[in-house]
Amino acid sequence: MAAGAGPLRRHGLGKAAGLVELAVRIAQRVCALAGPYARAVPGHVGSDRHPLVKPALLGIVAAAVLFVAGAALALMMLAAPPSVEEGVHLLLPPAAERPAVAEGDSALVVQPFVRAALAGLTAPPPVPPLRQAPDPALVDKTEFGLLPRIADDGQTPQQTYARPFDRRDDRFRLVLIIGGIGLSPVASQAAIDLLPAPVVLAIDADAPHPEDWARAARQAGHEVLATVPLKPSPPDDLGPAALRPAADATQTMRQLATDLGRFTGYVGVLTVGGAASGEVVELLRPVATALQDRGLLLADATVAGNGGHLMIRAAPDDLQRRAIDVVIDPDASAAAMMDQLDGLLSLASQRSVAVALGRPTPLILLQVRSFLARLDEARYVVAPVSAVTATGNGP
């Protein structure tokens, strides 16, 4: 049985057993009360000689129906008990499969199941909140909202909004990013509350109320990224906020400004999207240059058509960047997810830094917590993404 399935199964069977017991008691009680009246009117059901006959018989029928329903529920739960691994994949499907989400819509998540799957988990110790945003010196007021900028004294959003980290720490650095924040209220709040503060949270480009989610994340000590999806050709359905590099350059830059102007307080951008050709790389160079000009870092999860990372290929040398090494498969088993996380340790040992990206499904949150709980802190440290970026031809 998968981890977490046992408690859910016992919980479900306990409820079913309770319903069956209740139905039996009701049936016994009604039969005891109705028996004498039914025998008093032989051969004449519903006789006016005894007005309680009809209600008593109806009560017997209702009790029998309740008994059968309770028994059926018990049999269903015995035949197919719920488990964490069977249900967590209902939360936050891949971006390519997302339907349009109206504000406040919770269709992407079975909220009671998410709460049940994460019930009993305790929050990590509280930490000081990050610096309040926005800093007036770091924003431009535009038609797209407050856009990040480099301050007159040279301070950048990457520096100002970063989670503090001792760069003299010589342990291998692991960066864990959870994207999709804001799409599901339950899952997003769970990620904010249940994950340690060094875990980075990326606000989804289609999330309602992104400023509120960014503020809550930073209040809990999490460094924040803004997600910018790319829609190469052939297009994937990455939502209305996706950049379309093959479109008119002005339109692409306006869409970038729209994505960046939705909220403040982020250190940089998480780019996601599918494969594309070298021609698209050239079209993306103005996008990457705009990130550099605004003092933002780039965490790149895009994939180029012939391998590598699309946005990093388009990046100017001076742009602080870091490629995503591992994308946790939301459809994988708990063991497979843990294998992916354990693979980060080998990568970090080889290259000093390793970066993973996941979504806030219950199983991923559980596995990330388990992974961090047994981390060898003498060799590894969980770092914010702002502490692992590099310029030039680095990863």
Order of alpha helices (4+ residues) and beta strands (2+ residues): alpha-alpha-alpha-alpha-beta-beta-alpha-beta-alpha-beta-alpha-beta-alpha-beta-alpha-beta-alpha-beta-beta-alpha-beta-alpha-beta
